[in-house]
Amino acid sequence: MTSDELYTGACNQLAVTITAIVCAYNEARHLPACLHSLLAQTRPPDEILVINNASTDETADVARAIPGVRVVDEPSKGLVVARETARGIARGEVLAYVDADCRAPLRWLEQMEQLMLSSPNLVGVTGPYRFYDWDVSGRILIRLYDILVAPATHAIVHHGLGVGAILYGGNFAVRADALARIGGFDRTIEFHGEDTNLGRRLTAVGRVRMSGRCWVWTSARRYVAMGKRRVFSLYVRNFWSEILRHRPADREHLDVRA
């Protein structure tokens, strides 16, 4: 029996419902590619939910024009606010969050579900990014981080110390009941450190799996707008601040979508 046949059998016995969630502020340009990539999945989402987060462009109209997409307006601007709004109305047992400028490979949800079904203690799955609009040096740096830095850091803080997890904020799936157990997303966080905050709090109720099989395409627009050194510094500083002090180091951020 092949691995695909084993996976199909397991899914038939232990299938979960999955809501794919995209939180979008002024993302009319990037959103269609993201949504069509979700509609093309080998394991289709049971629900596709777009949170139109106080957009001033055609984001809502673009999303509503695509069949099979449910659009909900959230007038209070903020990424974590939008994610919490989605949590409150999503119907799935597993919530798969992906950023609006991302494009999911065909087997992204299939891989997410396969890992979710692999262990009863697993509450979250996350994967890295690959960039479709960045220079070669940037792509090499990120691949080195994904191969050399992220797995080792995750092993230490999550499996070794049990104090947190590496979680890619634009690419993760989490069990809805686990989110409920930790009180949902922390809406006091504006932007930086929100992914580490979630990974840290999920660690208290289960395991978070980081897998290279669950990667997505995304845009490098933040690196282009701010510079590689500044963005890397922000991510490192806020990761360790959340792990050690349970709060982000930076309160303000540059919104590259504005």
N, C-alpha and C positions, 0 to 999 in steps of 0.2 A: 504494500500500500504506500502510495506517495505521500509526501508531507502535505500537499494540498488536499488530498483526500482525508488525511487525518484531521486537518484543520476544519474541513467542511463538516465532518462528523462531530467534532467538538462543538462547533457553532450551532449545529442542529440541536444538541443537547443542552447547551448552556448559553444560548443566544441572548444578547442584551440589545436594548434599543439605544440608538445613538442620535443625539442632536448635534449637528455641526453649527457652530456659532461664529458669526463675523460681526465684530463691533466696528462701526465705520463713522468717522467724522470727515466730511469733505473728501470722500474717496471715490467720486464718480468716475475718475480716470482708471483706477486700479481694480475697482470692485467687480466688473463683469468677468474678467479673467479668473479671479478667485472663485466666484460662484459657479462658473462653467466647469472649473476643475473639480468642484465638489459634486456637481451633477454627473460627471463622467467617471466617478469612482467605481472600481470593481465591486466594492461593498458599498452600495448606496446608503447615504444617511437616511434615517427614518424621518428626519425633519431638518430643514435648513432654515436657520433663524438669523436675520440681519437686524442688529440694533442700530437704527439711524440716530447717531449721538449728536444732536443739536447741529446738524449739517446746515450750511448756508448755500450749498451748491445742489446739484441734481442727484445726489446720492440716493435719496429715497425713491425717486422716479426710476432711476436706473435699476435698482433692486426689484421694484415692483413690476418692472417690465419683463422679468425673467420668470417663466412658469416654474412652480414648485418651490418658490422662496417665500417665506413668511417674514414680513417687515413690521417692526415695532418701533415707534418713535420714542426716544428718551431725550427730553428737552434739557436735562442737566448735563453739561459737558464734562466728560472725564472718563478715561479708559476703564478704571476700576468700577465706577458707577455703572457704566454700560454692561460690564461683565456681570455685575450683581443683578442688574435688571434682567439679563438673559437667564441667569440661574433661576430666578423666581418664576419664570413663565415657560421654560423649556420642559418638554415632555419626556425626554430621553433619560434612561438610567445612567448613561455615560454622556458627558458633555465634552465635545471636542472643539476647542477654541483655536482659531487660526486668524491671523491678522489680514486686513483687507488688501494689503499689497503682496500677499503670499499667493502661491499657486501650488496646489497639492498634487503630487504625482498620483498616477492612477490607482496605486495600491496603498495609499496613505491610510485610509480608514480601515482597510483590511488588515494591515499590519498593526494598527492601533488596537483593533478588536482582538486579534490573535494574542497579543501580549496581555491585554486586560483579562482574557480568559485563562491565562497560564498560571495564575496564582490567586487564591482567595484573599491574600493579604495585600495585593496590589491595589492601590487607590488612585495612582496617577501614572501616566506615560508621557514622556516628552522626547523631542528629537531636534537635531540641529538644523541650521539653515544652509542653503546654497544660494548664491547671489546671481541674478540674471542681468544685472546692470552695473557691475563693478569691475575695476581693473584687476589685472592678474595678481599684483602684489597683495591686494586686499583679499582676494579669494584664497591665496596661499596662506596668509596669516590666519584666516578663520579656520581653514582646514587643519592647520597645525594645532590651533586651540582645541578644535573638536576631537582630535586624535590624542594629543599629548596632555593637555591641561584639564579639560572638562571631566573626562572619566576618572582621573586620579583625584581631583577635588571632590567629585561626587562620592567616590568610594570612601574618602576620609570623613567628610562631614555627615554623610547619610548612613553608610553601613558601619563605619568605624565609631564615630562619636554620637551619631543619632541626633544631631542638632540642626539638620537642615538638608537641603538638596539643591542640585543644579536643576533649574527648570527654565526652559526657553519660553519666554512669555508670549511669543506669537505662534507657538506650536506645541500644544499640550492637550491631553484628554484626562478627565478626572471623573470619578464616580460621583453622581449627584448626592448620594447619601453621605459620602465622606465630606463633601463640601458643606452639607447641612450640619454635620457633627461638629465642624470647626466654626460654625457661624457664618459661612459664606466668605466673600471677599472682604478685605479690610478697606473700607471706603475712606479712611483717613489718609490713605496714601494717594498722592496725585499721579505719580508716574514712576520715578526711579525706585527700584527695589521691590516693586509690586510682585514680580515673579519669584524673587527669593523669599519674600514674606509668605507667599502661598506655599512654596516648597517646604519652608520651615514649619509651618503650621500643619501641613499634611503629614509630615514625618511623625507627628504625635499620634496619628491614628492608623498609619499603615506605611507601606513601601511605595516609593516613587521610582519608576524604571526609566532610565535614560537609554535610548536605543538609536543607533545610527540608521536603522531600518526605517525610521519614521521621520525622515527629513522632509523639508518643504523648500521650494524656491521662494525667495523674497527679494525686496529691493534694498539697495545699499544707500538710499537717499539720506539717511541720518549720517552715515560716515562721510558722504560727499559734502553735506552741508556743514558739518562740524569738524571734520578731520579725524583720521584714524586714532591718533594719540589721545585726543580729548574724549572720544567715545569709549575707547578701551578703559581709560582712567575712570570715567564715570561708572561703568559697569563693575569694575573691580572694587572701587571704593564703596559703592552702595551694596554690593553683595556681602562684603565682610562686615559692613555696618549693620545690616539686617541680621546676619548670623550672630554677631557678638553683642550688639546693643539692642537688637529687636526693633530697630527703626532705621529708615534710610538716612544717608548722610546729606543728600541734596533734596531740597523741597521744590526748587524751580527747574523747569526744563524748556528747551527750545522745541516748539511744535513745528516740525518740518512740513506738516500738511497745510499750515496756514498760508 
